[in-house]
Amino acid sequence: MSPAPLQASAYRYRAIWISDVHLGTSGCRAEHLLDFLRHHDADYLYLVGDIVDGWQLRKSWYWKQSHNDVVQKILRKARKGTRVVYVPGNHDEAARQYGGLDFGGIAIRREAEHHTADGKRLLVIHGDEFDGVIQHAKWLAYVGDNLYTLILQLNRGYNWVRSQLGLPYWSLSQYLKHKVKNAVNFISDFEQLLAGEARRRGFDGVVCGHIHKAEVKDIDGVLYGNSGDWVESLSALVEHPDGRLEVVFWTQLLGKHAAKATPAPASTTAEQAPEATCAS
């Protein structure tokens, strides 16, 4: 279900990180991402991998107008002065061969370095390099990807029913991941590995994607940030003007912005009060 358009003007951050959009798949929530990009600007926009899903596109072509609109919106931001850096992931790894080049105002890099307003040096990397399954058993990753696609299809049907009942979006795939012990252990190990790599290379922190688990926290003195995804959690990582990093979820922001855009009801006196109505 597409989000209702907002009337609020754009909110501005110093930097925005988005990842794991998976354009080219039916699970991609492109309409929500497009709405987010319309209402949020930044000096820096980092695309932290798996923006386009080459794995799925090689099997069957799927590309809605909203997917094209997301690409056009990013290009438009680059033309208007946003520094856009694209760090490809494993699903869009074909773009890695163009690392070091710029196309349409978008810098393609194997990894990037970001300096926050409060002086922190952050390594920006997709993170699949620290996933043992991707590196040593890629066939298993393809199997897992197919199972994940099936779960997302079930998730869409389930959330269609929820929407008809007036209930908010809920991610079945995230629920399953967080309940399965091995998945929880994998996420924890992944976070530790990324933080350790940042420390080893002299960075103050790291921002990544890959595991679809939005997070910002301190790991043994290293700032760890994950920008989440636009398939399940509809999340991004943002830097405020003071250098503070925060995970934002579009479903929550949508409610906040809508509340701000709705004018407060005018106060009424006893003489001006409307007639009572019956609520059913």
Backbone as a ProteinNet text record, in pm:
[ID]
protein_1_A
[PRIMARY]
MSPAPLQASAYRYRAIWISDVHLGTSGCRAEHLLDFLRHHDADYLYLVGDIVDGWQLRKSWYWKQSHNDVVQKILRKARKGTRVVYVPGNHDEAARQYGGLDFGGIAIRREAEHHTADGKRLLVIHGDEFDGVIQHAKWLAYVGDNLYTLILQLNRGYNWVRSQLGLPYWSLSQYLKHKVKNAVNFISDFEQLLAGEARRRGFDGVVCGHIHKAEVKDIDGVLYGNSGDWVESLSALVEHPDGRLEVVFWTQLLGKHAAKATPAPASTTAEQAPEATCAS
[TERTIARY]
85.1	0	88.4	64.1	145.4	115.7	218.7	196.5	116.9	41.1	-31.2	67.7	50.8	144.9	140.8	257.1	266	255.8	217.2	212	328.8	403.3	513.3	629.2	706	823.9	935.2	1042.9	1150.6	1225.7	1264.7	1350	1493.7	1586.8	1723.8	1816	1897	2000.3	2135.9	2240.1	2373.5	2408.2	2370.2	2397.5	2285.6	2260.8	2164.6	2232.3	2217.2	2263.6	2141.8	2128.7	2025.6	2092	2036.8	2094.7	1986.5	2021.8	1935.3	1793.7	1789.9	1662.4	1605.4	1691.7	1653.6	1554	1585	1508.9	1517.3	1407	1404.8	1343	1287.9	1219.1	1080.7	990.5	854.6	850.6	954.7	958.9	1004.1	1059.5	1109.1	992.9	1007.4	903.6	941.7	949.9	1000.4	914.6	783.7	695.8	726.4	754.6	786.8	922	1019.6	1150.3	1140	1064.5	1047	985.9	887.3	825.5	926.1	1008.3	1112.3	1209.3	1254.7	1350.7	1290	1161.7	1095.1	1092.1	1086.5	1066.4	1189.3	1303.6	1426.5	1543.8	1617.5	1736.8	1858.5	1975.6	2100.8	2214.4	2322.2	2443.3	2509	2501.4	2561.1	2454.7	2449.7	2361	2445.8	2451.3	2529.1	2434.5	2460.2	2385.5	2473.3	2439.8	2533.3	2503.3	2491.1	2484.6	2347.8	2336.9	2213.5	2099.7	2134.5	2032.6	1948.9	2016.4	1949.7	1982.3	1882.2	1902.4	1932.2	2059.8	2101	2073.6	2075.7	2049.6	1910	1811.2	1673.7	1648.4	1707.5	1685.6	1742	1847.7	1901.7	1805	1722	1626.4	1498.1	1447.7	1327.1	1323.3	1275.4	1274.5	1153.1	1178.9	1072.4	1117.2	1046	1088	965.5	910.4	793.2	834.2	737.2	764	821.5	774.3	824.4	973	1022.4	1165.3	1244.5	1192.3	1256.1	1249.6	1139.6	1123.5	1227	1259.4	1362.3	1497.1	1532.7	1659.5	1661.9	1552.8	1546	1554.7	1494	1496.8	1638.7	1712.5	1851.1	1936.8	1918.2	1993.1	1959.9	1835	1794.3	1860.1	1869.1	1936.1	2083.1	2147	2287	2302.8	2210.7	2217.3	2197.9	2120.9	2092.4	2196.4	2303.5	2413.8	2439.4	2354.9	2381.5	2499.4	2593.3	2705.6	2656.2	2639.5	2586.9	2701.3	2716.9	2821.9	2755.6	2788.7	2729.4	2836.1	2814.3	2904.3	2831.4	2859.1	2782.9	2796.7	2693.9	2694	2705.1	2666.5	2678.4	2568.3	2450.9	2343.5	2361.8	2436.1	2467.6	2618.6	2684.7	2830.3	2886.3	2804.5	2852.3	2900.6	2846.1	2885.7	3023	3074.2	3204.1	3318.1	3300.3	3405.3	3423	3325.4	3333.9	3378	3425.5	3472.2	3578.6	3562.2	3655.4	3605.4	3497.8	3442.1	3317.2	3281.6	3161.7	3069	2940.1	2840.8	2721	2686	2568.7	2573.8	2694.1	2707.9	2711	2711.3	2716.4	2853.9	2920.7	3053.8	3039.5	3096.5	3092.5	3223.9	3215.8	3334.6	3318.1	3426.1	3421.1	3393.6	3443.3	3414.6	3433.7	3384.6	3394.6	3431.3	3471	3503.3	3419.5	3352	3268.1	3317.3	3324.4	3363.2	3238.6	3202.9	3084.5	3113.7	3007.6	3021.2	3101.2	3101	3176.6	3313.2	3359.3	3497.6	3525.2	3423.6	3447.7	3473.5	3566.3	3594	3520.1	3431.4	3351.2	3383.9	3405.2	3420.6	3281.1	3256	3126.2	3148.4	3083.3	3106.4	2978.3	2949.3	2825	2828.1	2936.5	2952.4	2950	2917.8	2912.7	3049.4	3156	3291.5	3313.9	3227.5	3242.1	3134	3069.8	2968.8	3031.3	3057.2	3125.2	3049.3	2915.7	2835.7	2857.2	2856.6	2876.9	3015.2	3115.7	3253.1	3291.5	3234.3	3282.4	3178.3	3050.3	2945.7	2836.1	2872.4	2779.2	2653.5	2664.3	2546.2	2442.2	2491.1	2400.4	2332.3	2406.3	2347.9	2234.4	2250.4	2144.1	2020.8	2042.6	1931	1858.3	1936	1876.6	1800.5	1851.8	1784.6	1649.1	1640.6	1512.9	1412	1459.6	1370.2	1323.7	1414.2	1381.9	1274.8	1287.4	1188.2	1051.1	1046.7	920.3	857.1	938.5	887.2	830.9	899.1	851	717	697.3	569	458.1	487.2	390.6	364.8	471.9	462.7	370.4	376.7	292.7	145.1	114.5	-24	-74.4	9.4	-27.2	-52.2	34.3	18.1	-96.3	-133.6	-252.9	-374.9	-384	-495.3	-492.6	-372.2	-360.2	-406.5	-369.9	-410.4	-562.1	-626.2	-771.7	-839.1	-768.3	-821.6	-778.5	-706.7	-661.9	-543.2	-468.7	-352.9	-224.5	-122.1	2.9	85.8	185	274.7	353.7	374.9	451.3	531.7	660.2	748.9	761.2	707.5	718.3	862.7	935.4	1072.7	1163	1143.6	1224.5	1191.1	1064	1022.9	1090	1090.8	1151.8	1301.6	1368	1512.4	1547.1	1466.9	1497.5	1461.8	1381.4	1343.2	1431.4	1500.2	1585.6	1724	1768.4	1892.8	2011.9	2023	2137.6	2141.3	2024.2	2018.5	2062.6	2019	2058.5	2209.8	2266.2	2410.7	2487.3	2434.2	2498.6	2504	2392.7	2388.9	2489.9	2496.5	2591.6	2735.3	2766.6	2902.5	2937.7	2842	2862.4	2895.8	2819.4	2842.1	2981	3020.2	3151.4	3263.6	3247.3	3348.9	3365.6	3255.8	3263	3326.1	3286.4	3345.4	3494.7	3531.8	3673.5	3754.3	3697.9	3767.4	3787.8	3686.6	3699.7	3809.1	3812	3914.7	4053.1	4067.1	4196.8	4252.5	4163	4205	4207.6	4184.8	4198.1	4077.7	3961.4	3839.6	3771.5	3689.7	3611.9	3482.7	3442.7	3318.6	3301.4	3191.1	3161.9	3012	2976.8	2837.7	2827.5	2730.9	2717.5	2570.6	2545.7	2410.6	2410.3	2361.6	2371.8	2277.1	2269	2193.8	2050.2	2008.9	1871.1	1835	1928.6	1903.5	1953.9	1863.2	1900.3	1943.4	2055	2110.6	2212	2222.9	2334.9	2368.9	2496.8	2536.1	2687.8	2734.3	2877.6	2918.3	3022.6	3075.9	3222.1	3246.3	3382.1	3453.8	3382.7	3443.4	3437.8	3379.8	3365.6	3217.8	3189.8	3052	3011.1	2906.6	2855.3	2719.2	2703.2	2574.5	2537.1	2410.7	2359.8	2233.6	2228.3	2120.1	1992.7	1992.6	1869.4	1834.7	1709.4	1666.5	1534.4	1496.5	1367.2	1286.1	1297.2	1216.5	1133.6	1198.5	1132.9	1108.6	1217.3	1204.6	1179.8	1204.2	1185.8	1261.1	1392.4	1474.3	1592.9	1646.9	1767	1846.9	1973.8	2058.8	2083.3	2072.4	2089.5	2187.3	2253.5	2339.8	2276.2	2256.5	2203.1	2313.3	2277.4	2379	2487.8	2459.1	2559.7	2647.5	2627.5	2708.3	2646.5	2532.8	2466.7	2404.1	2424.6	2365.8	2239.1	2140.5	2013.5	1954.5	1891.8	1814.7	1673.6	1622.2	1484.5	1406.6	1281.4	1193.1	1082.2	1062.8	969.7	826.3	787.1	651.2	627.5	731	718.6	724.2	814.7	825.7	697.8	635.3	512.5	406.1	394.4	297.1	329.8	458.7	500	474.6	512.5	495.2	348.1	265.9	123.2	61.7	107.9	56.1	92.4	217	259.7	186.1	151	85.1	-63.7	-120.6	-262.7	-284.3	-361.3	-381.5	-461.3	-428.9	-501.4	-644.4	-740.6	-879.9	-901.5	-981.4	-1008.5	-1092	-1061.1	-1137	-1276.6	-1371.4	-1510.2	-1565.7	-1652.5	-1723.7	-1851.1	-1922.5	-2045.9	-2146.2	-2148.5	-2242.6	-2202.6	-2067.4	-2018.6	-2007.8	-2025.8	-2002.7	-2095.8	-2041.6	-2127.4	-2223	-2326	-2422.4	-2356.1	-2400.3	-2343.5	-2379.1	-2282.9	-2307.3	-2287.6	-2342.9	-2332.9	-2221.2	-2121.6	-2012.3	-2046.1	-2026.7	-2058.5	-1931.7
-118.7	0	123.2	219.4	338.7	432.2	505.5	598	718.3	777.6	899.1	1013	1100.1	1209.6	1306.8	1359.9	1455.2	1597	1687.7	1828.6	1905.6	1841.2	1909.7	1933.7	2041.3	2069.7	1973.3	1973.6	1877.2	1902.6	1795.1	1799.8	1780.8	1852.9	1845.7	1786.8	1689.6	1630.7	1665.6	1639.4	1659.2	1543.5	1422.5	1305.3	1203	1128.9	1019	896.8	782.1	654.4	565.8	512.3	412.8	292.4	176.1	55.1	-49	-154.1	-270.8	-232.3	-153.9	-112.1	-225.1	-295.9	-408.6	-369	-257.5	-222.8	-339.2	-366.2	-479.4	-603.8	-590.8	-701.9	-656.5	-752.3	-719.2	-683	-721.4	-688.8	-547.1	-479.1	-342.5	-247.8	-166.4	-68.3	67.7	71.7	189.8	313.6	296.5	411.7	479.5	399.6	455.7	526.6	466.3	530.5	661	661.5	783.3	893.2	858.3	956.2	1008.1	917.5	958.7	1056.8	1026.3	1112.2	1247	1249.2	1375.6	1469.8	1414	1495.4	1505.6	1452.7	1462.4	1491.4	1596.3	1634.6	1622.9	1621.7	1614.2	1667.2	1706.9	1747.2	1625.8	1510.4	1386.3	1277.4	1203.7	1087.6	967.4	868.8	746.9	632.5	566.8	449	328.3	258.9	162.8	19.4	2.9	-130.8	-194.1	-287.5	-359.9	-263.7	-157.6	-62.3	-126.1	-188.6	-265.4	-413.2	-498.6	-641.5	-714.4	-722.8	-791.8	-940.3	-1000.2	-1144.4	-1177.9	-1099.2	-1126.1	-1085.4	-974.4	-927	-1024.6	-1097.1	-1196.6	-1313.1	-1339.8	-1451.5	-1410.2	-1292	-1241.6	-1089.8	-1023.8	-877.3	-825.3	-737.4	-673.2	-530	-433.3	-293.5	-203.6	-161.9	-75.2	70	152.4	294.7	358	312.5	367.6	339.4	228.3	197.1	297	327.7	427.6	565.4	594.8	724.2	743	635	643.3	680.6	614	644.1	789.7	835.5	973	1072.9	1039.6	1129.4	1142.9	1031.7	1036.3	1119	1099.9	1178.3	1326.8	1356.9	1496.8	1558.4	1483.3	1535.4	1564.5	1475.9	1497.6	1624.8	1648.9	1769.5	1895.6	1884.2	2002.6	2024.9	1945.6	1974.9	1876.3	1775.5	1672.1	1586.8	1561.9	1474.8	1330.5	1260.6	1124.2	1026.2	932.1	830.1	693.5	613.5	480.5	375.1	296.5	187.3	56.5	-9.8	-129.3	-243.5	-327.6	-445	-572.3	-684.5	-811.3	-832	-774.5	-789.9	-697.9	-591	-502.5	-495.5	-610.1	-616.2	-581.9	-590.2	-555.5	-411.1	-326.2	-185.2	-164.5	-266.2	-250.2	-231.4	-280.7	-263.9	-117.9	-33.3	108.7	192.6	125.4	196.1	298.8	419.7	528.7	622.5	585.3	668.8	741.8	848.1	924.6	920.1	896.5	894.1	978.6	1077.8	1159.5	1227.5	1262.9	1328.7	1232.9	1102.7	1001.2	936.1	941.9	883	736.2	647	503.8	465.4	409.8	375	235.7	160.5	31	48	157.3	197	347.4	410	555	591.9	715	769.3	893.8	898.3	1013	1077	1209.5	1284.6	1351.5	1317.6	1375.5	1518.4	1589.9	1728.7	1740.7	1636.4	1641.1	1571.7	1550.9	1508.5	1360.3	1277	1132.7	1089.3	995.5	935.2	802	791	670	598.1	468.4	383.1	346.7	367.5	333.9	217.5	104.9	-18.4	-101.9	-177.1	-254.9	-362.5	-441.5	-539	-684.3	-713.4	-854.1	-919.9	-839.2	-893.6	-965	-938.7	-998	-1102.8	-1146.8	-1251.7	-1379	-1476.1	-1598.2	-1676.3	-1672.2	-1744.6	-1684.8	-1551.7	-1485	-1515.2	-1516	-1530.5	-1675	-1772.1	-1909.3	-2010.8	-1972.7	-2065.8	-1985	-1924.2	-1833.7	-1905.8	-2034	-2109.6	-2113.1	-2121	-2122.2	-1986.2	-1880.1	-1746.7	-1733.6	-1794.6	-1791.5	-1868.2	-1982.8	-2058.9	-1975.9	-1915.7	-1831.7	-1714.9	-1658.5	-1546.4	-1588.5	-1709.9	-1759.4	-1781.5	-1834.9	-1854.3	-1719.8	-1624	-1489.8	-1426.3	-1444.7	-1391.9	-1452.5	-1583	-1649.5	-1591	-1568.6	-1511	-1371.6	-1293.7	-1159.3	-1163.3	-1262.8	-1277.7	-1307.3	-1394.2	-1421.2	-1295.6	-1219.4	-1097.5	-994.8	-985.8	-889.8	-925.6	-1054.8	-1096.4	-1071.3	-1102.5	-1082.4	-934.7	-845.9	-703	-641.7	-703.9	-656.1	-676.5	-793.8	-820.4	-720.8	-695.1	-600.5	-460.5	-420.6	-287.7	-276.8	-386.1	-385.1	-373.5	-419.3	-411	-283.5	-196.9	-71.2	-86	-196.3	-221	-176.9	-136.1	-89.3	-203.5	-165.5	-262.7	-339.2	-467.2	-553	-651.1	-664.8	-746.8	-888.4	-983.8	-1124.7	-1171.5	-1130.5	-1176.9	-1126.6	-1001.8	-951.5	-1024.4	-1052.2	-1125.6	-1262.6	-1332.6	-1465.1	-1457.4	-1357.6	-1343.7	-1319.1	-1236.9	-1201.4	-1312	-1409.3	-1519.3	-1642.6	-1651.8	-1766.8	-1741.2	-1828.5	-1806.3	-1789.7	-1873.1	-1862.9	-1728.4	-1676.7	-1547.1	-1436.5	-1445	-1345.4	-1349.1	-1469.7	-1483.1	-1429.9	-1454.2	-1404.7	-1252.9	-1189.7	-1043.3	-989.2	-1049.2	-1004.6	-1021.2	-1135.9	-1159.7	-1060.7	-1034.2	-940.9	-802.5	-757.2	-624.9	-616.8	-721.4	-722.8	-719.5	-794.8	-798.1	-660.9	-595.3	-463.6	-360.4	-363.3	-269.7	-296.5	-425.2	-460.3	-413.5	-425	-379.1	-228.6	-155.2	-10	27.9	-40.6	-13.5	-45.2	-158.2	-199	-98	-33	61.7	205.7	225.8	358.6	448.6	392.2	472.1	480.1	584.8	599.4	519.7	481.4	406.2	351.1	280	217.7	226.1	248.2	244	139.6	50.1	-59	-87.5	-192.6	-239.2	-391	-456.4	-599.3	-687.6	-669.8	-765.2	-721	-608	-559.8	-541.5	-495.9	-474.1	-334.7	-237.6	-99.3	-86.6	-16.8	-8.1	104.6	167.5	256.7	238.4	202.2	175.2	178.5	177.3	173	28	-15.4	-150.3	-137	-147.3	-139.1	-13	99.6	227.4	264.5	178.1	205.1	228.3	334	363.9	272	193.6	103.1	152.1	168.7	209	119.6	80.7	3	72.8	95.9	175.8	96.6	-33.6	-111.2	-144.5	-124	-166.1	-100.4	-116.9	-68.5	-183.9	-298.5	-415.4	-453.1	-450.2	-490.9	-372.3	-310	-211.5	-69.5	-40	94.2	196.2	179.3	257.2	321.9	421.7	490.1	533.4	560.2	617.3	761.8	852.1	994.7	1057	1163.1	1243.7	1380.3	1419.4	1551.8	1657.3	1785.5	1890.7	1890.1	1836.9	1832.6	1708	1623	1502.1	1377.5	1391.8	1276.3	1188.1	1055.1	959	898.8	873.9	819.3	731	621.1	539.3	596	614.3	661.4	557.3	538.1	444.1	523.9	501.1	583.6	568.9	451.7	435.1	523.6	542.5	629.1	775.9	810	948.6	994.6	903.8	937.3	983.1	911.6	949.1	1082	1105.2	1231.5	1349.5	1333.8	1443.3	1473.4	1367.8	1387.1	1461.8	1429.4	1496.4	1644.2	1675.5	1815	1891.7	1821.6	1887.9	1910.2	1842	1855.2	1970.8	2075.3	2188.9	2149.8	2212.8	2185.2	2234.2	2163	2206.5	2336.6	2424.3	2553.7	2531.4	2610.2	2598.9	2656.1	2602.6	2646.7	2685.1	2783.3	2820	2738	2751.2	2674.2	2713.3	2847.6	2892.3	2844.4	2827	2791.6	2640.9	2563.2	2419.5	2355.5	2264.5	2199	2103.1	2066.1	1970.3	1835.2	1764.8	1631.8	1536.3	1448.6	1347.8	1210.4	1111.4	974.4	904.7	850.8	777.6	631.1	569.3	426	346.5
0	0	0	-91	-100.6	15	64.3	173.7	127.9	219.7	186.1	169.6	69.7	49.4	165.7	201	310.9	258.9	345.7	311.2	371.8	462	530.9	436.4	462	381.9	420.5	341.5	361.8	491.8	557.6	675.5	627.6	687.5	640.1	746.2	703.6	786.5	726.7	802.5	746.3	652.8	690	606.2	622.7	515.7	517.1	456.4	522	468.1	443.5	322.9	294.7	228.4	250	192	171.1	98.4	82.7	39	-68.2	-126.2	-212.3	-282.6	-368.1	-477	-545.1	-664.6	-762.5	-829.3	-921.2	-859.9	-740.1	-675.6	-630.2	-619.3	-575.4	-427.1	-352.2	-210.2	-180.9	-279.7	-259.6	-232	-127.5	-92.3	-150	-283.3	-352.9	-327.8	-318.4	-297.7	-165.1	-63.1	68.3	64.8	-2.2	-11.8	-89.4	-196.8	-275	-189.8	-108.9	-20.1	82.2	134.7	230.2	164.8	43.8	-25.6	-62.4	-88.8	-121	-1.9	117.1	236.6	326.4	277.5	355.8	263.8	297	222.2	312.5	251.2	327.3	241.4	308.1	235.2	170.7	240	191.2	188.9	79.6	69.2	30.2	119.7	94.7	61	-51.6	-93.2	-59.8	49	107.9	60.8	-69.7	-127	-138.8	-232.6	-262.7	-295.8	-366.1	-409.9	-521.2	-616.9	-722.7	-699.5	-715.4	-690.1	-821.2	-856.1	-977.5	-973.6	-855.5	-843.6	-895.5	-852.4	-893.8	-1038.6	-1081.1	-1217.8	-1320.6	-1282.7	-1375.1	-1394.3	-1293.4	-1302.4	-1373.7	-1343.7	-1408.8	-1395.5	-1500.5	-1501.2	-1425.6	-1330.1	-1252.7	-1226.5	-1283.7	-1266	-1280.6	-1168.1	-1168	-1190.8	-1225.7	-1245.4	-1118	-1002.3	-876	-856.9	-911.4	-902.5	-986.5	-1104.9	-1189	-1123.4	-1056.1	-989.1	-878.4	-806	-701.1	-761.8	-872.7	-939.9	-985.4	-1045.4	-1093.2	-978.3	-865.3	-749.5	-694.8	-690.3	-642.9	-737.9	-867.6	-966.5	-954.8	-927	-911.1	-789	-680.6	-561.5	-591.2	-668.2	-704.4	-787	-878.9	-962.3	-880.1	-771.5	-689.3	-580.2	-580.5	-489.9	-379.4	-362.6	-262.8	-308.6	-219.4	-249.4	-235.9	-347.7	-347.3	-370.7	-278.3	-287.6	-286.9	-386.2	-402.6	-375.3	-269	-232	-262.5	-374.6	-412.9	-312.3	-308.1	-221.5	-302.4	-243.9	-314.4	-418	-395.9	-493.5	-614.7	-599.6	-712.7	-734.5	-714.3	-719.7	-857.6	-962.7	-1096.5	-1101.4	-1015.7	-1014.3	-950.8	-881.6	-816.1	-915	-1037.7	-1137.5	-1177.5	-1142.2	-1174.7	-1054.5	-949.4	-830.9	-865.5	-813.2	-842.1	-950	-1018.7	-1124.4	-1075.5	-1146.6	-1116.9	-1237.5	-1214.1	-1320.9	-1279.1	-1360.5	-1332.2	-1198.1	-1152.7	-1022.9	-905.9	-934.3	-828.2	-827.4	-713.2	-698.3	-659.8	-739.3	-709	-641.5	-523.7	-445.9	-384.2	-377	-309.3	-160.3	-104.9	32.6	39.9	146	158.7	301.3	316.9	449.4	471.6	585.4	618.7	747.4	748.1	866.7	924.3	1046.4	1109.5	1155.5	1188.2	1231.2	1360.3	1442.8	1568.1	1556.5	1433.4	1412.2	1406.3	1400.1	1392.4	1247.4	1230.6	1100.1	1091.8	993.5	980.2	850.6	859.6	742.7	692.4	564	504.2	409.1	437.8	363.2	368.1	262.1	262.7	370.9	375.7	483.1	440.8	314.6	273	278.4	277	287.8	420.4	518.9	651.4	678.3	571	578.3	522.6	608.1	566.4	461.2	466.4	367.6	228.7	220.4	91.6	36.8	124.1	79.3	48.3	120.7	109.7	63.4	61.6	16	-52.8	-164.8	-231.1	-277.4	-310.1	-351.1	-240	-114.5	-0.7	14.7	-18.5	-12.9	-113.5	-231.6	-332.6	-284.3	-219.3	-163.9	-58.7	30.2	133.3	74.9	-34.6	-99.6	-153.7	-209.8	-261.6	-148.7	-36.8	78.2	133.5	135.2	183.4	94.6	-37.5	-131.2	-104.6	-74.6	-43.7	82.4	184.3	309.3	284.3	198.9	168.5	95.4	10.5	-58	42.3	138.2	244.5	326.5	349	427.6	360.8	226.7	155.9	171.3	156.5	173.4	314.2	411.6	551.8	580.6	528	554.7	475.5	362.1	292	380.6	444.3	535.5	651.7	707.8	818.8	777.2	655.3	608.8	594.9	552.4	539.8	676.3	779.4	916.1	987.5	914.6	974.2	1066.5	1052.3	1137.9	1067.7	1142.2	1081.9	1024	944.3	882.5	988.7	965.8	1057.1	974.1	1004.7	923.4	978.5	903.6	940.6	933.5	829.5	811.8	924.6	966.1	1077.8	1206.5	1227.8	1347.6	1352.8	1238.2	1233.6	1259.1	1199.1	1219.1	1365.4	1430.3	1568.2	1666.9	1621.8	1708.9	1691.2	1579.1	1552.7	1611.7	1699.6	1773.7	1680.8	1577.6	1487.3	1415.5	1378.9	1312	1406.9	1531.9	1631.7	1653.7	1663.2	1681.7	1561.2	1440.3	1319.2	1318.9	1355.7	1358.6	1457.8	1576	1677.5	1630.8	1570.8	1520.3	1409.3	1321.4	1210.9	1264.7	1361.7	1419.9	1484.7	1556.2	1620.1	1517	1407.2	1302.3	1237	1207.7	1143.3	1235.8	1363.3	1459.1	1475.1	1477	1488.3	1368.7	1250	1129.1	1132.4	1176.8	1186.9	1286.2	1399.7	1500.7	1445.5	1377.2	1323.2	1224.8	1151.3	1048.5	1097.8	1226.1	1284.4	1269.8	1236.5	1226.8	1363.3	1379.3	1501.9	1498	1377.1	1364.8	1225.3	1206.4	1077.6	1051.9	925.7	882	771.6	783	686.6	661.7	582.8	555.1	563.3	458.8	433.1	514.3	645.6	727.6	757	701.6	718.4	866.3	944.5	1088	1124.3	1120.2	1150.2	1295.4	1316.1	1451.2	1457.4	1572.3	1600.6	1748.1	1774.1	1911.4	1923.8	2045.2	2074.1	2099	2028.5	2048.9	2089.9	2218.4	2271.8	2224.9	2232	2197.1	2050.3	1967.3	1824.6	1793.5	1718.6	1680	1565.3	1586.4	1483.7	1438.5	1307	1251.4	1135.1	1130	1017.6	967.5	837.4	780.9	753.8	782.3	769.9	626.4	587.7	453.9	418	289.6	239.5	181.5	250	218.4	341.3	457	581.5	674.7	720	827.4	778.9	649.3	593.4	677.6	683.4	775.9	706.3	771.8	725.1	846.8	824.8	928.6	891.1	987.1	957.8	1055.9	1008	1095.6	1112.3	1236.2	1267.5	1254.4	1248.7	1233.1	1339.6	1458.3	1564.8	1558.8	1458.6	1445	1504.9	1570	1632.2	1525.8	1538.1	1445.5	1505.7	1419.8	1465.5	1355.3	1395.3	1302.9	1297	1176.1	1159.6	1078.7	1115.7	1048.1	980.8	851.3	776.7	826.6	871.9	921.9	1044.6	1127.6	1244.4	1205.7	1111.9	1068	1000.1	926.4	856	953.5	1065.7	1166.4	1231.8	1259.7	1322.2	1230	1101.4	1007.1	984.3	977.2	955.7	1073.5	1195	1314.4	1313.5	1270.6	1264.9	1156.9	1048.2	936.4	961.9	1062.7	1093.1	1188.4	1149.7	1239.7	1362.9	1475.1	1599.1	1585.4	1640.8	1631	1705.1	1646.6	1710.3	1836	1939.3	2063.6	2042.4	2111	2096.7	2231.2	2230	2351.4	2358.4	2470.4	2485.1	2377.4	2342.4	2241.6	2102.9	2078.2	1946.2	1925.7	2030.3	2021.5	1919.3	1835.4	1736.4	1800.1	1724.7	1775.5	1796.9	1897.1	1924.9	1813.9	1781.4	1677.6	1737.5	1675.5	1722.7	1647.2	1720.6	1659	1655.2	1537.6	1526.7	1516.1
[MASK]
++++++++++++++++++++++++++++++++++++++++++++++++++++++++++++++++++++++++++++++++++++++++++++++++++++++++++++++++++++++++++++++++++++++++++++++++++++++++++++++++++++++++++++++++++++++++++++++++++++++++++++++++++++++++++++++++++++++++++++++++++++++++++++++++++++++++++++++++++++++++

